[in-house]
Amino acid sequence: MDGDWDFIVIGSGMGGLTTASLLAKSGHRVLVLEKGNSPGGCASSFFRKGYLFETGATTLVGLEPNYPLDRLQNMLGIQFPLLTLETPMQVHMYGNRITRFEKKTEWIKEVIKHFGNKTKQKLFWNLCFFISEAMWDLTSRYRLFPFLSWKDVVISLPKFRTKDLLVLLFNLIPILRVLKFFRLNGNEKFIRFLDEQLLITNQTSVQNAPFVSAAAGLVYPNLKNYYVMGGMLALANSLVSVLESYGGKILYKQEVTQFEKKFGVWNVKTKHREFSQFKGTNIISNVPIWNLVDLNPNLHKLKKQASQREVGIWGAFTMGIVLKSKTLGNETCLHHQIHTKHPLPYGGGNSIFVSLSHPDDPVRSPNAIRILSISTHIKNPEGWKRDAVYQNRKKELENSIIKELSNHLDWFREEDILELHSATPVTWFTWTGRKFGRVGGIPSFYFFNPFRYLGAESELENLYLTGDTVFPGQGIPAVVLGGISLYHRLSKRKRG
């Protein structure tokens, strides 16, 4: 390949693409190396038998003024191809349909209707909204957080606000303690509802989640929710277009196998048959920390930290279904969470998340069809292997999910399925290379102590980290925020 690069980014997830596009716009020579044949990582799309399916993520928030995706659009001077959703989400639970209204007052009325405890619910949810907004405000001001030195603290002091102390305090308190304070912990139905909401956003339950991240996760449906026209792939492609317009490059089918520093320059090797060696001054890793430590033998500290964060990591079982649209009738809500009476087999979760393609999306909803993206959590993804019972386990999970869809969604008919496929943790490993097919990042219970966050700088000079296994964790707004924060840190460092 021609010449050396200022930055080589390993992986093209939304965190890596965020930093890459911002650096390219700032005049740096940036190369992105991607294992697959399209960008976006776990927030992407792929064609199969003529239909466009989502890889993983299907929901999008974070475009309120000064929230991560709004900031990114403004910094890059672009507009993502989005449609606003009137109804963010509906939860199907015990025969009831709970609507996650965007408007705060409507949502509080809805939650009281289904779970009671009027005064306590009002107090609890107003606290959730307040802490969530304070957290997002804090992250927009502290561009060098988590602080890696006293210099970072001094630089950030002018941005301090008194309410920041509340965010710090509530980050040290588990949500279960807050629920006990409001005497809501005895409402089993309500706790079940919260558990399944937090599993989506925090990868854990009320037993373990810090209140700050739990509050942000619980009120995310009350932010403006968006649909990406043309699939999540269009989101990543928007950033790739910026990258390439400023002279950067992205190369596909480039799975990195190792990198080492020689004479002050990083040498990166990949599996590609023709172009397999690249040189750069800096490396940005957008792969999970468990993958990263296998690429360089000198990451001793990070290897220890990665091994300490391997308990409770989830995998996913996902399905893509092409459905005749005639049975949907007047269904306008695109996102549905179904609570199952019993856990799904083989480590499956207690709920299923279903997302519909938008009827006005000509790419994903052509010719009187709609595409369903379906997912559930899988415990111990490292236990999945292509052994003698693999296909049987996969089929049993498929059948269990289809049965739940038929029982809870009045517009779903099994006989109207035109195409179906499913993916296990083994498939996720093949697609993304993520070790053991682990997806969703690190559960929030690892982040009670803000001074122990894994930050953007590594123990090796000129090696930086972003993505869902470092601060601020999983979800598109979070990884975009991490990418923006890394860009600011690098800009500050380049200015001395």
ZABAKE-186401 format. One record per residue: x, y, z of N, C-alpha, C, CB in turn; residue in three letters. Coordinates in steps of 0.1 Angstrom, whole numbers, plus 5000, padded with zeros to 4 digits. Atoms other than C-alpha are relative to their C-alpha. Glycine has a CB too. Example, Ala and Ser with C-alpha at 12.3 -4.5 7.8 and 13.67 -1.06 7.14 Angstrom:
500949885000512349555078500950125000499050005012ala/499149895000513749895071499250115008500450054986ser/
This chain:
500849885000500050005000500950125000499050005012met/499249885002501150364994500250075014499450094990asp/499749914989502950535023499649955014499450134998gly/500450034986502550535061498850095003501250035009asp/501249944996499550645080500250075014498849905001trp/500049944987499050885109499349925010499450155000asp/500950084991496350665124499649884992498850085006phe/500650125005495450305117499049955010501149884998ile/501150034992492050215131499749854997498850094998val/500350145001491449845138498549985003500949915009ile/501450024998487749775133499250124996499749965014gly/500849895005484949985118498750015007499849994985ser/501249974993482449995145499750155002500149945014gly/500349864999480750325153500950085008498650025005met/499049934992483350425179501250034991500449925012gly/498849995008486250365155499750104988500549874995gly/500449915011484450535126499950145004498849954992leu/500149864995483650835147501350075001499350005014thr/498649954999487250895156500750024987500849925010thr/499450005013488450815122499650114991499849864992ala/500549895008486151055104500450145005498549994999ser/499649874994486951335128501550034998499750005015leu/498649985002490651285125500350034985500849875004leu/499849975014490451275087499650144997499249904991ala/500549865002488451595087501050105005498750025006lys/499049914994491251745108501350004993500249975015ser/498849995008493851675082500949885002500750125002gly/499150114998495351345094499749894989499749945014his/500150115009496051045072499549885008501349974993arg/500750104992493650775085499749884991498850055006val/500450135006493350405075499249925009501349934995leu/500950094992490550185088500149864994498550045000val/499950145004491049805086498949925006501449935004leu/501250064995487849605088500049854996498850074994glu/500050145002487549225091499049964989499849925013lys/501150035008484249205073500050074986498750025006gly/500149935013483049335039499150125000499549904990asn/500849884998480949625053500350065013498549974998ser/499649934988481449885080498849995010500350154997pro/501049984990479549935113500049905011498749984993gly/499950104989480449625134498649955004500650075011gly/501250054995477449535155498850104997500149985015cys/501149905005475449835141500150014985500150145007ala/499950005014475349735105498949924994501449944995ser/501050085008473249555078500749924990499050104994ser/499450085010473749285053498949944991500849885007phe/500950065010472049145022500049855000500350054986phe/500150155001470848785021498749974992499949945015arg/501050045009468748644993499150124995499149905007lys/500649885005467948994981499350095010498949964990gly/500649924989466749125015501150065009499049925008tyr/499049934992468549375037499649985015500150154997leu/500350034985468749255074501050085008500249855002phe/499249944991470149425104500949905007499250085011glu/499150094993473249275120499749985014501550054998thr/500350014986472449365155499150125005501350005008gly/500849884994471449715168498950044990501050125002ala/501249955008468049845156499450135005499049895000thr/500649884994467250135179501150114999499549985014thr/499149895000468750485177499550125007500350044985leu/500349874993468750775201501250085001499449975015val/498849924998471151045211500150124991501149925000gly/499949885009470251335187499450125006499349964987leu/500449874994468951585212501250095000499549985015glu/498949915001470951905212501149975010499550145003pro/498850034992474451835225500249865005500150095012asn/499850144998473951465227500949944990498649925000tyr/498950045008476551245211499850004985500349865003pro/500250005015475051195176499750134994498949904996leu/500249865004473951555174501350074999499050075010asp/498749945000477451665183500849954988500749975013arg/499250065011478951425157499550064987499849855000leu/500549945013476651555129500550144999498450005000gln/499649865000477551915138501550014997499750075013asn/498649995001481251845140500449964985500749905009met/499750055013481251665106499250074989499749854999leu/500849935010478651885089499149914991500950094991gly/500850105007476351595079498749985007500849874999ile/501350044995472851475084499849854997498850084994gln/500350145002472151105090498649984994500149925013phe/501350035007469250955069499049945010500149914988pro/500850054988466650935098498650044998500650065012leu/501449974998462950915104499750005015499149914992leu/500450004986461451015138498949905002499750145005thr/501150094996459350745155499150065010500649875005leu/501049944990456150855172499949925012498650014993glu/500050094988456050545195501349935001498849904999thr/498650065000459550445206499949845002500750055012pro/499950144997458650095219498749965007501249975009met/501150064992455949865233500549875006498749974991gln/499650124992456449595260498749915001500650045013val/501150104999454249285259500349915012499949914987his/499750064987454049155295498749965007500850105009met/501150064993451548925312498750044993500050055014tyr/501349975007448948985285499750154998498949945006gly/500249855002449349365286501050064991500150075014asn/499149935009450849605261500350135007499350024986arg/499649884993452849875279500750094989501049965012ile/499449915010453650175256501050095006498950084993thr/498949914995456950355262499850134992501449944997arg/500249875006455650705254501350085001498850075007phe/498849915000458350955245499850115011500250074987glu/500349894991456651235266500049955014498650064997lys/499850054987457651205302498749995008500950105007lys/501250014992454251285317499149884996499250134999thr/500850125005452551025294500649875005499950014985glu/499450124996455050765303499849975015501550004997trp/500250024985454650815341498649965002500350135008ile/501450044999450850785337499949854996499150094991lys/500050135005451450465317500549905010500749984987glu/499450104990453750305343499149995013501450055003val/500950014989451350395371498849914997499550145004ile/501250095005448450235351500349865002499750044986lys/499650145000450349905349500649955013500949984988his/499250054989452349895381499550075013501450034998phe/500549944988450550125406501050095007499549895010gly/499149924992452250315434500250144995501449935002asn/500049875007451450655420501050105005498650075001lys/499049904995453450885443501449954999499650045014thr/498650065000456450655445500549994986500049865007lys/499650005014456550605408500450134994498949934991gln/499749865005456450975401501450045005498950105005lys/498749964994459351035425501149934993500049985015leu/499050085006461350745411500450044986499649855000phe/499749975014460950835374500550144998498749984992trp/499449865001461551205379501450005004499250105009asn/498650014996464751115397500849944988500249925012leu/499350075012465750885367500250114989499149894995cys/499949905011465051165342501150115004498750074998phe/499049894995467051425363501449954999499750045014phe/498750064999470051195368500549974985500149885008ile/499650035014470051085331500450134993498949934993ser/499649875007470051445318501250065006498850105002glu/498749954994472751545343501249924995499949995015ala/498950085005474851255331500450034986499649855001met/499749965013474551345295500650144999498849994991trp/499549875000475251705303501550005004499250095009asp/498750024995478351605323501049954989500149915012leu/499150065011479751395294500250094989499449874995thr/499749905011479351675270501050115003498650074996ser/499049894996481551905291501449945003499450065012arg/498750064997484251665304500549924988499949915013tyr/499550075012485951585271501149915002500350104990arg/498950094997488851415288499749905010501250095005leu/500450104990486851195311500049864993498650035006phe/499550004986487750945325501450065001500049855005pro/498749944998490651135339501149905001499950105012phe/498950095000493950975333501250065008500449964986leu/498949944993496151225351499450135007501150044990ser/500449874993495951535374499950114990500950045011trp/500049895010496551745343498650004993501049974989lys/501450015006493151615328499050065010499749854998asp/500949944990491451715361500150155000500449955014val/499849854999492952065361499450064987501550045000val/500549955013492052115324498450015001500449924988ile/501450025000488452005332499350095011499649865002ser/500649934988487952215364499050124996501150065008leu/501049895003486352515346498749954995500650094989pro/501350065005483652285333499149955011500349894990lys/500650064989482652175368498650075003500950005012phe/501349954995478952215379499749925013498949984989arg/500350064987477652145414499249874998499250095008thr/500850125001475151885401500949884995498950024989lys/499150115004478151685388500349905012501350054994asp/499850084988478651565424498849905002500150095012leu/501150104999475151405423500249894990498750084997leu/499750105010476151215392501049905006500550054986val/499050094994479251085410499449925012501250095005leu/500650074988477251005442499149884995499250105008leu/500950105005474550815423500749894992498950064993phe/499250105007477150625403500549895010501150064992asn/499550104990478250465436498949935006500850085010leu/501150064994474750365445499349914990499050115006ile/500750095009473050055430498550044999500149865005pro/501449975002469550105416499149935010499649974985ile/500850074990468249845440499850085013500649865002leu/500049924988469050075469499050114998501350055004arg/501049895003467050355452498649955000500450074987val/501350065000464150125447499549975014500049874991leu/500350034986464250025483499650135007501149935007lys/500349874994464250395493498650044997501150104995phe/501449965004461050455474499049885002500050034985phe/500950124996459650115486499349944987499050045010arg/500550065012459249985451500649864997500350094988leu/499350125002461449685455499149875002501249995008asn/500950114998458549465466499049974989499350025013gly/500950015011456649515434500649904989499650134993asn/499350105008457749185416499750034985499549865004glu/500349975014455949275383500950124995498550034998lys/499349885004457649615382501549974999499850115010phe/498550045000461149465391500349924987500349925013ile/499850085012460649215363500150094987498949894998arg/500049915011459849495339501450084999498950115001phe/498749925000463049695350501149914996500250055014leu/498950095003465249385348500249984985499749865006asp/499950025015464349325311500450124993498749944995glu/499649875006464749695303501550025001499250115005gln/498649984997468149705319500949904993500249995015leu/499250105007469349385303500350054985499349874999leu/499849945013468949565269501150115000498750054994ile/499249884999470749885280501249995008499250115004thr/498950004991473049785308500649865001499550045014asn/499550145000473649405302499949945014501450004995gln/500150054987472549345338498650045006501150065009thr/501349994994469649365363500050115011499549875005ser/500149904989468449585392500949965011498550025004val/499150054989470549365415501450064999500149854999gln/498649975002473749495400500350144994500749904993asn/499849885008473349815380500350135008498950034990ala/499949874993474750155392498950094995501450074996pro/501249925003471950405394500150094988499650085012phe/499849905011473450655369499849934987501450065001val/500250065013473750415340498749934999501149894998ser/501350065000470550245350498950104996499649935013ala/500949895003468650575349500050044985500350125009ala/499949975014470050655315499449894991501550024996ala/500650115008469050315302498549995001500649875005gly/501550014999465550325316499250104993499750005015leu/500849895006464650655301500450024985500250135007val/499749985014466250605267498949994990501149894996tyr/501149995009462950525251499250145000499049895003pro/500749874999461750865263500850114993499850045015asn/499349915009464451035242499349984986501549974999leu/500550015014463551095205500749874994500350124992lys/499550125006463850755188499950014985499249885005asn/499949995014464850725152500149874993501250094996tyr/499850115009464750485123501050044989498749954994tyr/499049975010467750475099499549954987501449945004val/500450055013466550465063501149934993499550134992met/499050085006468350195044500849925009500950094992gly/499350084991469350015075501150075008500549874994gly/498949944992471950075102501350024992500349915012met/498849995009474550025074500150154995499949914989leu/500049865005473550375062500750105010498650054996ala/499449924989474650525095501649994999499649955014leu/498650025002478150375091500550054987500449855001ala/499649955013478350455054500150165000499049964990asn/499949854999477750825063501350045005498850065009ser/498649974994480950825084501149964990500149935013leu/499050045010482850635057500150104989499649864994val/500049905010481850895032500850125004498650054996ser/499249894995483351165054501449965000499550045014val/498650054999486450965060500750004986500149855005leu/499450015013487050905023500150144993499249914991glu/500049875006486151265013501250095004498750085003ser/498849934995489051385034501349924998499850045015tyr/498850075004491551145020500349875008501150085002gly/499850124993491150855045499649884992499250005013gly/500450125007490650495035499549905009501349944992lys/500550124992488750185047500249884991498650025004ile/499850125008489849845035499349885007501649974999leu/500850114994487649535040500849874998498750004992tyr/499450135000488549175045501450015005500049934986lys/498749974994491449295066500049975015500550144997gln/500050044986491449095098501450015005499549855002glu/498749984994494349215119500449885009500150135009val/499550124992496448925134501050045010500649904990thr/499149954990499149125152500550144996501249915001gln/499349875003500849465155501250015010499050125001phe/498849984992504249555169500750134996501049884999glu/499449875003506349865171501549974997499950105012lys/498650015004509749885153500550144996500249914988lys/499449875003511850205153499050115001500750004986phe/501049904997508950405167498850004991500750134998gly/501150015009506550295140499249875002500450014985val/500850124998503650055144499949924986498650035004trp/500250095011503649755120498849915002501449924997asn/501350084998500249595115499949894989498850104999val/500150115009499749255099498649954999501049895003lys/501350055001496549115085500049874992499050104993thr/500150125007495248795069499850014985498849925005lys/500349985014494748955035501149944991499950154997his/499050075008496448765007501050094992499349914990arg/499249915008497749064987500650115009499250064989glu/499649884992497949365011499949965014499350134996phe/500150054986498749235046500950075010500349865000ser/499149934990501249485061499850154998501549964997gln/500349865000500649845071500950065011498550035001phe/499249934991502650105089499350135004501450034995lys/500749884995501350385111500750065013498649985002gly/499549944988502350635138499249965012500150154998thr/500950034989499350565160499049894996499250135004asn/501150105002496850275164498950035009500649865002ile/501349994992493250305175499349864999499150114995ile/500650135000491749975185498550025002500649915011ser/501550004999487949945179499549855002499450074988asn/500450144998487949575188499949985015501049904994val/500150034986486949425222501349985007499049895003pro/498750014993489649425248500549865001499950065015ile/499650145000489549045249500749964987498849915003trp/499350025013490549045212501350074999499150054988asn/498849925001493049325215501249945007499750145006leu/498850054992495249155241500749884993499649965014val/499450115008495848865216500850054988498949914995asp/499349955012497249105190501450065003499250114994leu/498749944996500249235210500449935013500050155000asn/499650074988502249045236500450095012501249914998pro/499549914990503149355256498950075008500950104994asn/501149934993499649455269499749925013498850004991leu/500150084988500249295303498950065009501350005007his/501049944991498149545323498649984994500350155002lys/501350015007495249535298499649865001500050064986leu/500450145000495349155297499449965014501249914997lys/500550034986494849145335498650065001501050055010lys/501349944999492049395333498949934992500150154995gln/501050075008490349205305499649875006500749974986ala/500350134993490548875324499150035012501349935004ser/500849964988488949055354498650044996500650115008gln/501449955006485949155331499549894991500250134993arg/500550115009484948815317498849935006501149904998glu/501250064993482248715342498750074996500249995015val/501349945003478648775331499950074987499750105011gly/500049945014479448875295499049924992501450004994ile/501150065008476548805272500349974985498750085001trp/500150025015476148665237498650034996500549864996gly/501349975005473148695215499649894990499950134993ala/500650085010470848475195499150094992499249885006phe/500849915008469348675166499449934988500950114995thr/500750065011466948605138499650114990498749925004met/500549915010465948775106498949934993501150054989gly/501250065006462448715092499450094990499049965011ile/500849925010460848835060498649965001500649974985val/501450034997457148865066499150074990499650045014leu/501049945009454248935042499350115009498949904995lys/500549884992453049285053498550015001500550134994ser/501449995000449349225047499449985014499349904990lys/500650044986448849085083500350115010500549875004thr/499649904990450349395100498950105003501250074996leu/501149914998447249605095500450145004499149955011gly/499749864996447549935114501150015010498850065006asn/498950004990450549835135501150114996500749865000glu/499149895003452750155136501250005009499350135002thr/498850004991455150075165501049904994499649955014cys/499050085007458449935151500849915010501050094993leu/499250084990460049805184499149945011501050105006his/500850074991458549545206500949915009498949914993his/499350094991459849365237498949905006500750085012gln/500950114995458149035246500649935012499749904989ile/499650084988458348895281499549864999499550075013his/500450145001458348515280499749955014501249924994thr/500450064987456648305307501249935006498849914998lys/498950084995459748085310501250044992499749854999his/498749975007463448145300500049914987501249975008pro/499850075013464248045264501149895003500450094989leu/499150104998466247725261501550044997499649884992pro/498649995003470047695260500650135004500349974985tyr/499449874995470848005280499350124995501450004997gly/500749885005468348225263499450085011498949954990gly/500549904990466848525280498549985004500250144996gly/501450004996463448595296499250104991499950045014asn/500749915008462548845269500649994986500050145005ser/499650005014462748885231499850144995499249904991ile/500149875006463349215213499749994985501250095003phe/500450015014461649255179499950144994498649934999val/500149875007462149545154499649974986501450065000ser/500650015013460249595122500750114991498550035000leu/499649905009461549765091498950104998500449944986ser/501049905002459750095084499349984987500750145000his/500850035012456950065058500450104989498650025003pro/499649905010458350375040501549984995499850145005asp/498650025004461850235036500049914988500849935012asp/500150085012462150125000501149894999500150094988pro/498950105000465349925007499649885008501350065005val/500250114991464149715036498549965000500450045014arg/501450045000460349705030499450014986499250095009ser/500649995014459849654992498949894998501249984990pro/500950105005457049474975499249935011500849894993asn/501050054990454549435004500649905010498949934993ala/499450084990457049275028500550095011501149914994ile/499349934989458449375062501149915005499050055011arg/499050084995461649255077500150025015501450044994ile/499950004985461849165114501449965004499049895006leu/498750034994465049175134499749965014501050135000ser/500450064987464748955165501349975008499149884998ile/498850034992467248915194499649965014501050114999ser/500150034986467548765228501449975005499149885003thr/498750034994470448735252500349855002500150085014his/499650144997472448415256501150005010500649944986ile/499050014990474348325287501249914995499449945013lys/498850085002477848185285500249974985499949875007asn/499950035015478348235247501249924997500250144993pro/498850085003481748065249499749855000501150025011glu/500450145000479847735254499449954987499049985011gly/500550045013478447745219501149964990499250124993trp/499050055010480347535193499249924989501049905007lys/500650075011479647375160500249855002500550054986arg/499950144996479247025175498849924994500249985015asp/501150095005476846735168498650055003500249865005ala/501449964996473946905186499850154996499849985015val/500149865003474547255173498750044992501250054992tyr/501149975009471947255145498649985008500049924987gln/501250034993469347095168499750115010500149875007asn/500249894990469847365195499650124993501450025008arg/500449885008469647635169498550004996500950014988lys/501450025005466347495155499150015012499949874993lys/500950004988464847455190499850155004500549925011glu/500149864996465647825198499150074990501350065001leu/500849945010464147935165498549975002500449954986glu/501450044998460947735171499450075013499949855001asn/500549944988460647875207499750154998501049985011ser/500249855002460948235195498850024991501350064993ile/501149995009458448185167498749985007500149904988ile/501250024991455948045192499750125008500349875009lys/500249884992456448345214499450124992501250045008glu/500549895009455948585185498549984997500850004987leu/501450035004452748405175499050025012499949854996ser/500949994988451348415211499850155004500649925011asn/500049864995452148785217499750114990501350035007his/500249895011451948975184498849964991501350024992leu/501250045007448448965169500150014985498850085004asp/499849995014449849055135501049904994500550144997trp/499050105005452448775133499349874997501149985011phe/500550135004451548465113501149924995498850024989arg/498850085004454048185109499949964985500149875008glu/500250035014452448095075500450114991498649954998glu/499749885009453348445062501550024999499350125005asp/498549985000457148395067500549964986500749915011ile/499450035013458948415033501449965001499850134991leu/498650034999462448385045500450015015500950104992glu/499650004986464148305079501449965001499149915008leu/498750054997467648275092500350045015501150064991his/499649974986469248275127501550005002499349905009ser/498549994997472648345143500249985014500550144995ala/499650044986474248205174501350085004500249855002thr/498749944997477348335193501149954990500449965014pro/499050055009479348105169499950094987499749854997val/500249925012477848305140500650145002498550014996thr/499549874997478648635157501550005000499550055014trp/498650015001482248525161500550004986500549885007phe/499650005014482448445124499850134993499249894993thr/500349875007480848775113501050115005498650045004trp/499349884995482649015136501449975006499150065011thr/498850034994485548825151500050025015501150084994gly/500049974986484448925186500249875008498750075004arg/499650124993485948665210498849935006501050035010lys/501150084996483448385217498650054996500049995016phe/501349945004480748585200499450095010499149894996gly/500549914990480448825229499650134994501150025011arg/500549875005478249125221499450075011499049974988val/500749914990476749415240501050075009499149915007gly/499149934991479949525257500149945014499650145001gly/499750054987480749495294498850055009501350065006ile/501149964991477849495320500450125009499649885008pro/499849884993477449815339500549985014498850095000ser/499650024986478149655373501550005001499549865005phe/498649984999481849675364500450155001500749944987tyr/499749865001481550055364499550085012499450064987phe/500449924989480550155399501150105004499849905012phe/498949914996483950305406500550084987501249935006asn/499649935012484550585380501550024998499350145000pro/498549985001488250595388500649874995500550045013phe/499450135005488650235375499549974986499649895010arg/500550025014487050285341501249974991499350134995tyr/499050025010489050155312499950124990499949874992leu/500049885009489950475293500549984987500750115007gly/499650005014491050565259501549984997499650134993ala/498550015002494850545265500449865006500850115007glu/499550134996496650215268501450015007500149904988ser/498650004994499950115285501150024990500249875008glu/499049985010501650135252499950134993499949884989leu/500049875006502550465237499450004986501450075000glu/500649985013500450575207499149884996501150014989asn/501150105002497950285211498850045008500549865005leu/501249954994494450405219498849914998499650144994tyr/501150094999491150235227498750074998500049925013leu/501349955000487550295218499149884997499850114988thr/500950115002484350085214499349975013500849884995gly/501050034989481849915237500649935012498949924995asp/499450064988484349755261500950095008500949884996thr/499349894992485950085273498950115002501350054992val/500949894997484350395287499550074988500650095010phe/501150024990481450485283499249874998499150125000pro/500650135001480450135272499149984988499249985012gly/500750055012477749975250498950104996499449875004gln/501149925006475050135228500650104990499250075011gly/499549905011475450365197500350135006499050014989ile/499749874994475250695217501349995008498950055008pro/498950014992477850565241501349984992499949885010ala/498750025007480450435216500350134991499849884991val/499849885007479950755195500650115010498750064994val/499449914990480650955227501449975003499150005013leu/498650054998483750745233500950044989500049865002gly/499249965011484950815198500250154999499349964987gly/499849865000484351185201501050045011498750085003ile/499149974989486151195235501549964997499649925013ser/498650045005489151005220500550114991500049864994leu/499549895010489351265192500450125007498850034990tyr/499749894992489351545217501449985008498950045010his/498850034993492051375237501250004991499949865007arg/498950005010494251325206500350144995499649904988leu/499849865005493651685195500850085011498750064997ser/499349934989494751805229501549965001499349975014lys/498650054999497851585229500850064988500049854999arg/499249955012498851695193500350155002499249984987lys/499749864998498652055205500950025012498750085003arg/499049994989500951975234499450025013501050104997gly/
